Amino acid sequence: MRSWASDTFFASLAYIGASFLTFWVLMPMQNVFFPEYPSRASLLFLPHGVRVLGAWLLGWRAILAMLPGVFLVFATLGGSDVFLTSRLLAILIAVTTAPAIFYLLKWLGWDLFPAADRAPCWACIMGVGVITSILVSGLTNLAFGSATAEYFAFLIGDLSGLLFLMFGLFFAFRYFEHKG
């Protein structure tokens, strides 16, 4: 029970923190540098990286662990609209897609989950992030009834956010590896 509680706390906190950085720091900067950019999507969507890395680390537990954070972010951004069918469907898509892709690949014989006997395949995790981004972008925009341009904006933001977090983790691991 304590593990589930700490997984939920840290995964949701990471999602909320990444969302805060995206919506209240990065997007205002994006609007300054790209004022003519027509989409409301972020070009650097950090929460996608949290979703993918959380699914990689936690497996199916990531669904329940991230659900409170994802719900709170949707509620903060959309208020009571969070209870609209399209928003609830988007929340479901956000928390289930990455774990489903990791488990589908495992079922196909390609287990990417962390293991003590092998180093992480960062390129593989990035590949899962690309697949997940394509699915999440498409399904979320379908749920919202958004224009095709929004799909590409979501896709760009997801991929750049994942890449940014992956590089950050890579350099953090290298730093601590050399320090220790």
N, C-alpha and C positions, 0 to 999 in steps of 0.2 A: 504494500500500500504506500509506503514512504517513497519507493522508487517511482511509482506512478505519479504521486504528488509532485515530486521534484522534477520529473520529466515534463509534466504539464506546466509547472511554474517556469522552468527555464526555456522550454520551447515557445510558450506563449509570450514570455518576456522578450525573447529574441525577435519574434514576429512583430510584436508591438514596437520594439525599439527600431527595427528595420523600417517599419511603416512610418514611424515618427520622422526618422531621417529622410525618408522618401517624400512624404507629403508636406512636411513643415520646414525642411531645409533645402532639399534638392529641387523640388518642383518650383518653389519661388525663384531659385536661381535659373532654372530652365526657362521660366517665363520671362526673365530679364534677358537672357541670351537668345531665346527663340520666341519673341513675342508674337510672331505670325504663325507659330505652330498651332494648328487647329484642334488637336486632340487634347483631351483631359488626362490622357495616360502619361505616365512618367517614362522618360527615356532611359532611366536607370532605376528599375524597380527591384530594390533589395529584398523585399519579402519573398520573391520567387526563389532566391538563393537559400533562404531560411527553410522554405518548404521542401526543397530538394535535399538539402543537407540533413534536415530533420528526418525525412523519410529514410534516407540512407542510414542514419545512426539508429533510429528507433523502430524502423519497420512499420507494422500496422499500428503500433502504439502512437505513432506520430499523428494519426487522425484525431484521437482523443486529446493528445497533448497540445496540439495546435488549435483545436476547435475554440477554446475560450478566447485566445488571442485574436484569431481571425474574426470571430463574432464581434468582439469589442472594437476592432478596427472598422469593420463594416458599420457598426452602430454609431461610432464616432463620426464617420464620414457621411452616413446617410440618415441618421436619426431613426425615427420610427419606421422609415422605409426598409429597414433591415428585415422586417417581417414580410415584405412583399415576396411572392413566390420566386421572382427572378433573382432576388438577393439571396434568399435561402438556398436556391439552386447553385448560385455562384459560390457560396460558402462551402457547400458540399463538394463542388468541383475542386475548389482550392485545397481542401484538406485530404481528398481521396486520390487524386490523380497520380501524384508522385509515388506514394506507397504502392499503388496498383501497378505502375510501370516496373518498379523494382521487383515486385513479386512475380509479375509476368515473365520478366527476364530470368529470374531464379527458376521458375517452372520450366523455362526453355533450356535450362542447363547453364545459365550464365549468372552465377551468384556474385553480386557486387557488394553485398553487405560487409561491414567491417569484420575482419577475422584476425586473430593473433598471429596466425601462421603466414600471412601475406600482407604486402603493402597495399594501400588503397590505389585503385586505378582511377586517378583523377580525370583522365580523358574520358573514361567510361562514365563516370558520374556526370561529367559535363554533357556527354551524349544523352544520358537519361534526362538531364535538365532541358536539352533541346527538344526531345520528344515530348516531355511534359509541357513545355512552353507552347508547343504547337497545339497540343490537345486543350490545355487550359485556355489559351487565347481564343481558339475556335469555339469551344463550348461556352465560355463565359460571354463572349460577344453574341453568340446565338441566344443564350438565356436573356441577355439585355436587349436583344434586337438592335444591336449597334451596326453602324456602317462598316464596310470592308476596310476602310482606312484605319478604323479603330483596332481591327484585328492585327494589322501590321505594327501599329504603335505598341500594343500590348506585347507582341512578339519581340520587338526590339528592346523594350524595357525589361522584359523577363530575362532575355539572354544577356544583356549587358549587366543587369543586377547579379545574375548568377556568376558571370565571369569575374566581376569585381570582387564578390565575396570569396570565390575560389582562389583568386590571386592573393587576397588578404590572408586567408587561412594558410595557403602555401608558404607565404613569406613569414607568417607568425610561427608556423611549425619549424621552418628552417632556422629562424632566429632562436627559438627555444632549444632546438637540437644542438646548435653551436654553443649556446650558453651552458647547457647541462653536460 
